Amino acid sequence: MTTSPWTRRARAALSFGRRGLRLSWTLLWPFLLAVSLALGFVLVAAWGFGDLQSYRAWQAEHHAHFLVWRLCLYTGLVVLWWPTRRRALKVAEQRGRIYRCEVLAILVVGLFELRNAGVL
């Protein structure tokens, strides 16, 4: 019975050799960073606001400020994406895939903002 190249690569990555540990750490550090940031946020919110209800009230009071922040963030993403988009369209074999990804990203952001506004 022969094994596929993918199976051999997976076994090599899961081994405890030097290469396997490096790959494991490569996959593990983003997860640990996200968990640490989430835990830090919860601890700071609990210390600063006392409970979840006061945090939600503060968040509702400052909804407009968060909206302005997110719009600035979206504008920055578009500004950074535009040169990358031109380069990607030059080398892309199927431009439709890039267009579909852009449309889906805009839909996701739009649905997120509509949900935050209370429309959905």
Protein Blocks (a to p, Z undefined) as FASTA:
>chain_A
ZZdfklmmmmmmmpccfklmmmmmmmmmmmmmmmmmmmmmmmmmmmmnopamlmmmmmmm
mmmmmmmmmmmmmmmmmmmmmmmmmmmmmmpmblmlmmmmmmmmmmmmmmmmmmmnomZZ
